[in-house]
Amino acid sequence: MRISPPRRVPRSRLVARGGVENAVLQASYQLTGAGGILLLIDSDDDCPATLGPELLRRACEARGDREISVVLACREFEAWFLAAAESLSGHRGLADPLLPPPDPEGIRGAKEWLSARKSDGTRYRETVDQAALAALFDLEQARKAAPSFDKFWRDVERLLLGR
């Protein structure tokens, strides 16, 4: 199975009429043989339990012949870093120790939360820090503390194992 690199599409364009459909069609052109499509989107202030199924329905209408999964990171992708904050202690200029907030997915402004906890005088920058922190954070910690990450995990597993 070939895993294609992610293609970034602005959230506003994805959720607009025709946006998720176009993204699914574009992704499907890269697939050869069996394969699935995973859409990962920040929910921002939308309810993931409402927007997720709607986007999945639209995605399946565009390419119902493919396995498709839509995962909405509750609020923002960086909330998953907050959920596994302890595993990021001392990395990328973050404080050591770094304790997670009580409700990581309830925080609006996870990027700002990370910036406030950098001890090296820099701020969190998505384009510089996101990939590095994603390579470091403890997946099990995130699964336990962030239900949307646990859904992501289960959906990736389903797509990879064909369950």
Buried (B, 14 or more C-beta within 10 A) or exposed (E): EEEEEEEEBEBEEBBEEEBBBBBBEEBBEEBEEEBBBBBBBBBBEBEBEEBBEEBBEBBBEBBEEBBBBBBBBBBBBBBBBBBBBBBBEEBBBBBEEBEBBEEBBEBEEBBEBBBEBBEEEEBBEEEEBBEEBEEBBBBEBBBEBBEBBBBBBBBBEBBEEEE
